[in-house]
Amino acid sequence: MENASKALIMAAGVLIGIMILSLAVYLFATFGATSAEAHRQNEQSRINQFNTQFTSYEGKSNITIYDVITLANLAKNSNEYYGLTSSTDSNYYITVNANLQSGFKAGLEKYTDEQFQQLIISEMNNLEDQADPETGGTTKALHRYQCTVTINQNTQLVKTVNFN
């Protein structure tokens, strides 16, 4: 009788051990899934924050050459950060193109400060007449551009910024 009670106690101990291990595996899997979801949300938030730097200009029609240069420099800094020199479907390279007063300019993200200065001078030499609501007349002002942004479907990051 004594051996039977000891055997039952041992069997109960083994069952409790199995239950504890099962609970540990369940909690590990649950916490792992929660951690993965939190990581996914953080990554999506980071992507949205990065894209907003470019998409905040999208659809606006009052963009000047200074905004174009600002976004080109932002793209240039991003490309340098990732060490990229050209665009593919799976990388983070950002291309900036603009149809400026002086003609179509592709690859503004590769321009130097001197080239940007030349673009500004060119724009300043081609001021256009715009209505002045204060005086009712016209005034000379910088040409305005409209921005469109293309998102890379693989990386979900900005791929191309175009100004027209």
N, C-alpha and C positions, 0 to 999 in steps of 0.2 A: 504494500500500500504506500509505503514511504517513497519508493522509487517512482510509482505512478504519479504522485503529487509533484515530485521534482521534475518529472518529464513534462507535466502540464505547465509548470512554471517556466521551464525552458522554452516550450513551444509558444507560450504567451510572450515571452521576451523576444523571440525571433519575429513574431507577428508585429509587435510594437516597433521593432527595429525596421522592418520592411515598411511599415506605415510612415515612420519618420523619414526614411530615405525617399519614399514616394512624394511626401510633402515637400522635401527639399528640392527634388527635381522639378516639381510643379512650380514652386516659387521661383526657382532659377529661370525657368522658361518664361514665366509671366514677367519677371523683372527685365529679362533680356528683350522681350518684345516691347515693353514700355520704353526702355532705353533706346532701342532702334527707332521707335516713333519720335522720341524727343530729338534724336540726332537728325532725322529726316526733316522735322519741322525747323530746326536750327539752320540746316543747309538751305532749305527753301527760303527762309527769312534772309539769309546772307545773299542769296541770288537776287531776291526782290530788291534788297537794299542797293546792291550793285547796279542792277538794271535801271532803277529809278533815277540814277545820276544822268542817264541818257534819255529815258522815256519821258522824263518831265518836260522835255523840249518838244516832244512829238505833237504834231498838230498845230503848234503855235505858228503864227504867221508874222510875228514881229521880231524875228531872230536877226541879229546883226552879225557882221564879220567877227566881232569880238566873241560872240557866243560860239560861232563856228570854230574859232581858234581854241576856245576853252575846251570844247568837246574833243577836238583833235588832240590836244595835249593830254586830256584825260585818257583817251584811247592809247596814246603813245606810252604813257606811264604804265598802263595796264599791260600792254604788250611787252614792255621792257621787264616788268615784274615777273611775268611768266617766261621770259626769255624767248619769245616768239618772233619770227620774222615774216611769216606768211600765214594765210588762212587755210584751214582744212575743216572738214565737217566735224571733227572731234576735238578741236582745240579752242582756246579762249581768245584767239586773235580778233581784234576789232578793226574794221576798215572804215575810214571816213572819206566820203566823196562829196564834192560841192560843185554845183553849176553856178559859178560866180559871175560877176559883171565882166571879169577879164577872161572868161571861158571856163570850160569844165576842168576841174582839178580832181584827180583821183589820187588816193593814197596820202591824204593830208596828215595821217598819223605818222608819216615818215619825214615830215617837213622839219627843218631846223628853225631856230628863232629868227634867223635872218630872212628865211623864206616867208615866215609869217609876217615879218615887218614889211616885206614887199607887197604882200596881199593887202595889208592895212593901207599902205600908201596908194595902191591901185584903187581901192574902194573909196578912199578920201578924194581921189581925183575924179571920181565918177559919182558924185552926190546927185541925188534926184530930187525933183520938186515934190513936196508932199503938203497936203492941206494942213494949215495951222488953225486949230479950233479957237485959239485965244484971239487971234487977230482977224480971222476970216480970210486971210490971204494964203500964200504958200510960203514954204521955207525949204531950204536945202537940208536933206537928211541922208543918212546912210541907207543903202538898199536893204530891203527886208527879205528874209528867206523863210522857207517852210521846211520843217524837219520830218523825216520818216525814219523809223527804226525797224530793223529786221532782227528777229531772235533766232539763234541757232537751235534747231529742234533737238539736237543731241545733247548739248550742254545746258540749254535753257538760258544762256547768257546772250547779251547783245552781240550780234555778228557784224552788222553794217549800219552806219548812220549816213543818211543822204540828205543834202540840202538842195532845194530847188528855188 
